[in-house]
Amino acid sequence: MIPENPNALLTRPKTADALSEAGFPVKEATLATKATRGGGPPYQRFGSRALYRWGDALLWAKGRLSAPRCSTSEGDVPPTPRRPHARKWLATRGAPFGIRLRPPWLGELCRELPAGRQRENAEILRTRRLRDEDFSLECAWSGINDAPAGAAASTIEALMFSLRAGGVALACPHARRRLAELAEAQLHEVSARLQTFQPKIARAWTLVEVELLVGIWIDIHG
């Protein structure tokens, strides 16, 4: 039976059955092997049992789908250069923003600031640098005009609201359209906020979901 709630926790046998019913044939033994060797969906331990969140398991299965093909011979065509993997992209490009990852599935996407102090985004820091006494008027003017385009604050908040549903919300065209408008600095800010959702607001995103978000943004922007 396919769960309606993406946060439903399933045992390994029920996860395999639900994925198979959803159109992704997976055996319980396959999930057990990948839980040992890596490469499977994230899971939690409840005593001696492994429990899988349905939304994570479904995202993992969808990520294993190949591109559409019209014939078997298409598999022999040299693959196009792959874009950087989302995890590697986060680890390298996210460093200036204080984003650091740690295995296996936990990612601390931002440093916690002292209580009462607001998190400063990249735009505020850029503005402060432009006001520095060492900056000439010409440099400041160039910095203002060369500022990267990005989404409006209202667009970011609308995106955050829609993403409260979890990674499954990325299937919504409206969410993808708003995601496409984000500049790189805004992407980091959104990723950090998703990881620090308060329980009373929404479930904090897992690293798998954040990697999917970044992967979609990379596909859109090349």
C-alpha positions, -999 to +999 in steps of 0.1 A: +000+000+000+014+034-010+013+059+020-004+092+015+017+109+042+054+115+030+065+115+067+051+080+073+078+056+087+079+022+071+098-009+079+122-022+053+098-049+039+069-024+037+092+002+021+101-023-006+065-032-012+054+005-013+081+014-038+073-016-060+036-007-059+045+029-069+063+016-100+099+012-086+106-025-083+128-029-053+135-059-031+139-059+007+173-076+002+184-047-021+176-021+006+194-042+032+225-045+010+225-008+003+220+000+040+253-018+046+273-007+016+258+027+010+238+042-019+203+035-005+177+058+010+183+072+044+167+054+074+165+055+111+169+028+138+140+019+161+155-008+182+167-035+159+145-023+130+153+001+102+125+026+095+124+046+063+105+079+058+083+074+028+091+108+012+129+101+014+125+066-001+104+078-029+129+106-038+157+081-037+138+058-061+130+087-085+166+097-085+176+063-099+155+068-131+174+072-163+167+097-189+139+088-214+151+065-243+136+055-276+158+025-281+183+003-263+211+015-286+209+050-270+227+035-240+258+033-262+259+070-269+287+087-249+271+105-220+272+143-219+295+158-193+278+156-160+271+187-139+287+187-105+269+165-079+248+184-055+268+171-024+301+181-040+287+214-051+275+222-016+309+211-001+329+234-024+307+263-033+290+264+001+323+269+021+322+308+019+287+307+034+297+285+064+281+254+049+298+222+058+286+186+054+293+154+074+284+118+065+263+098+063+231+118+059+236+148+083+245+182+070+250+213+092+243+239+066+249+270+086+267+281+117+244+291+145+248+327+155+246+340+191+211+343+204+193+376+194+216+382+165+201+380+130+218+359+103+235+382+078+230+373+042+254+378+014+237+410+002+241+427+035+278+418+036+283+430+000+267+463+009+289+468+039+320+461+018+309+487-007+307+513+021+342+505+032+366+535+031+391+516+010+365+514-018+367+541-044+335+556-058+342+539-091+345+505-075+314+510-054+294+520-085+307+490-104+298+467-075+263+480-074+257+477-111+273+442-113+252+429-084+238+395-094+201+393-101+180+373-077+145+366-065+125+392-046+120+387-008+084+379-014+093+352-039+117+336-014+091+336+014+065+321-010+090+294-019+098+287+018+061+284+026+056+258-002+086+238+008+072+232+043+057+201+028+091+186+023+110+175-007+079+163-024+070+200-029+097+202-056+074+184-080+052+215-080+058+238-110+053+269-089+080+258-065+104+251-094+097+285-110+105+303-078+136+282-072+148+291-107+147+328-097+171+324-069+207+337-071+234+314-057+237+333-024+199+330-020+200+293-027+225+289+002+202+309+024+172+289+015+191+256+020+202+267+055+167+278+065+152+245+053+176+226+075+167+246+106+129+245+104+113+246+138+092+215+146+061+237+153+064+251+118+075+222+097+099+192+096+135+201+090+147+190+057+171+160+054+203+163+034+189+141+007+161+167+001+186+196+001+208+178-024+177+173-046+169+210-043+205+220-053+205+194-081+174+210-096+188+245-093+220+233-110+200+217-138+181+249-144+211+272-143+236+249-159 
